[in-house]
Amino acid sequence: MSASRLPQTDSIQELVHFWDTHDVTELDDELEEVGDRVFERDTQITIHLESDDADAVRAAAASRGVRDSELLREWVIEKLHAA
């Protein structure tokens, strides 16, 4: 069995350089399919607010320099941990 041509590093810079100079099809014989998810995405929840409440959230978020969704997430997490 020959040595792997795939990089064995955690360095982002080395990985970027490698994939900038290689094509995945060159390494097809070294790749394997994985059945489990590698990256889990966050679950999204939609909430409906009255226009005035939504405007107040947007204003509060803008005053903090964050997106309204980030502020709402922060508030929900604070409330959950306070319970």
C-alpha positions in Angstrom: 0.0 0.0 0.0 1.4 3.4 -1.0 1.5 6.4 1.3 -1.4 8.7 1.2 -1.2 11.8 -1.0 -3.8 13.5 1.1 -2.4 16.1 3.5 -2.1 15.0 7.1 -2.4 18.5 8.7 -4.8 20.7 10.6 -3.1 23.8 9.1 -5.7 25.9 7.2 -3.0 27.5 5.2 -1.5 24.1 4.1 -5.0 22.7 3.3 -5.9 25.8 1.2 -2.6 25.5 -0.7 -3.1 21.8 -1.3 -6.7 22.1 -2.6 -5.7 25.2 -4.7 -3.1 23.1 -6.4 -5.0 19.7 -6.6 -8.2 18.4 -8.0 -10.3 16.0 -6.0 -10.6 13.7 -9.0 -6.8 13.1 -8.8 -7.3 11.4 -5.4 -10.4 9.4 -6.1 -8.7 6.2 -5.1 -8.0 7.6 -1.6 -11.5 8.9 -0.9 -14.2 7.1 1.0 -17.9 7.8 1.5 -19.0 8.5 5.0 -22.5 7.6 6.2 -22.7 9.9 9.2 -23.1 13.6 9.0 -19.8 15.4 9.3 -21.2 18.9 10.0 -24.4 19.4 11.9 -26.3 22.6 11.0 -28.1 24.6 13.7 -31.8 24.1 13.7 -33.8 27.2 12.7 -36.9 28.3 14.3 -39.2 31.0 12.8 -41.0 33.4 15.1 -43.7 35.9 14.2 -43.8 39.3 15.8 -46.1 42.3 15.5 -44.5 45.0 13.4 -43.9 47.3 16.4 -42.1 44.5 18.2 -40.0 43.5 15.2 -39.0 47.2 14.8 -38.0 47.4 18.4 -35.9 44.2 18.0 -34.2 45.6 14.9 -33.5 48.9 16.7 -32.0 47.1 19.7 -29.9 45.0 17.5 -28.7 48.0 15.5 -27.7 49.8 18.6 -25.5 46.8 19.6 -24.1 46.4 16.1 -25.5 42.9 15.6 -28.0 41.3 13.4 -31.6 41.0 14.8 -31.4 37.2 14.6 -28.2 37.2 16.7 -29.9 39.4 19.4 -32.9 37.2 19.5 -30.7 34.1 19.8 -28.9 35.7 22.7 -32.1 36.6 24.5 -33.6 33.1 24.0 -30.4 31.4 25.4 -30.3 33.8 28.4 -33.9 32.9 29.1 -33.3 29.2 28.8 -30.3 29.3 31.2 -32.2 31.4 33.7 -35.0 28.8 34.0 
